[in-house]
Amino acid sequence: MASYFIIAIFGCADGSAACTPVATVPTHYASEAACSAATGDALIANSDMDFPSLSAECRQVVRGAASNDQPLVIPAGAVRS
C-alpha cells in the first residue's frame, strides 16, 4: 500500500480543547518531516477561517492496492513509530 501525508487545518473555539476540522491542504507530502515543515505556511494561507485559533496537523493517508480504493486517513497518534 502506498502512503503520503496531508495537512489538516483545525479551527479551535476554546484554546485547543474544542477543535473542528475545517480544511485539508491538497498537497501530498512524501514524508512526515516534509509535511511538518510546511504546516506554518499552511496556517498562514488558511488564516481567514472564522475561529479564535487554528492548528495544523500532518495526517498519514494510506491508499490500497486496488485503484478504486478510497484513501484512508489515519488519525494522528494512531501510528506508533
C-alpha positions in Angstrom: 0.0 0.0 0.0 1.2 3.5 -0.8 1.0 6.3 1.7 1.6 10.0 1.9 0.9 12.9 4.3 -1.5 15.8 4.1 -2.0 18.8 6.3 -5.4 19.1 8.1 -6.4 22.5 9.4 -8.4 22.7 12.6 -10.4 25.6 13.9 -10.5 25.8 17.7 -13.2 27.6 19.7 -11.7 27.4 23.2 -7.9 27.3 23.3 -7.2 23.9 21.7 -9.9 22.0 23.6 -12.8 22.1 21.1 -11.2 21.8 17.6 -13.0 21.0 14.4 -11.5 20.0 11.0 -12.1 23.0 8.7 -9.7 22.4 5.7 -7.3 20.0 4.1 -4.3 21.2 2.2 -4.4 19.5 -1.2 -0.6 19.0 -1.4 0.6 15.4 -0.8 3.9 15.1 1.1 6.2 12.0 0.8 7.4 12.2 4.4 6.1 13.4 7.7 9.1 15.7 8.1 8.3 17.4 4.8 4.7 17.8 5.8 5.6 19.2 9.3 7.9 21.7 7.7 5.0 23.0 5.6 2.5 23.4 8.4 3.4 27.1 9.2 2.9 28.2 5.6 -0.4 26.2 5.6 -1.7 28.0 8.6 -0.8 31.4 7.1 -2.5 30.5 3.9 -5.7 29.4 5.8 -5.7 32.2 8.4 -9.0 33.6 7.1 -11.1 31.0 8.9 -13.6 32.3 11.5 -12.1 30.7 14.6 -10.3 32.2 17.6 -7.3 29.9 16.9 -6.2 27.5 14.2 -3.9 24.5 14.3 -2.4 22.3 11.6 -1.6 18.6 11.9 0.0 16.2 9.4 -2.1 13.1 8.8 -0.9 9.9 7.1 -3.1 8.7 4.2 -2.9 5.1 3.0 -4.2 4.1 -0.4 -5.0 0.5 -1.0 -3.5 -1.6 -3.8 -6.7 -1.5 -5.9 -7.2 1.6 -8.0 -10.8 2.1 -6.8 -9.9 2.0 -3.1 -10.7 5.2 -1.3 -7.9 6.8 0.7 -7.8 6.0 4.4 -6.7 8.9 6.7 -5.0 7.6 9.8 -5.6 9.8 12.8 -2.7 11.5 14.5 -1.3 9.4 17.3 -2.7 6.1 15.9 0.6 5.0 14.3 3.4 4.1 16.6 7.0 5.0 15.5 
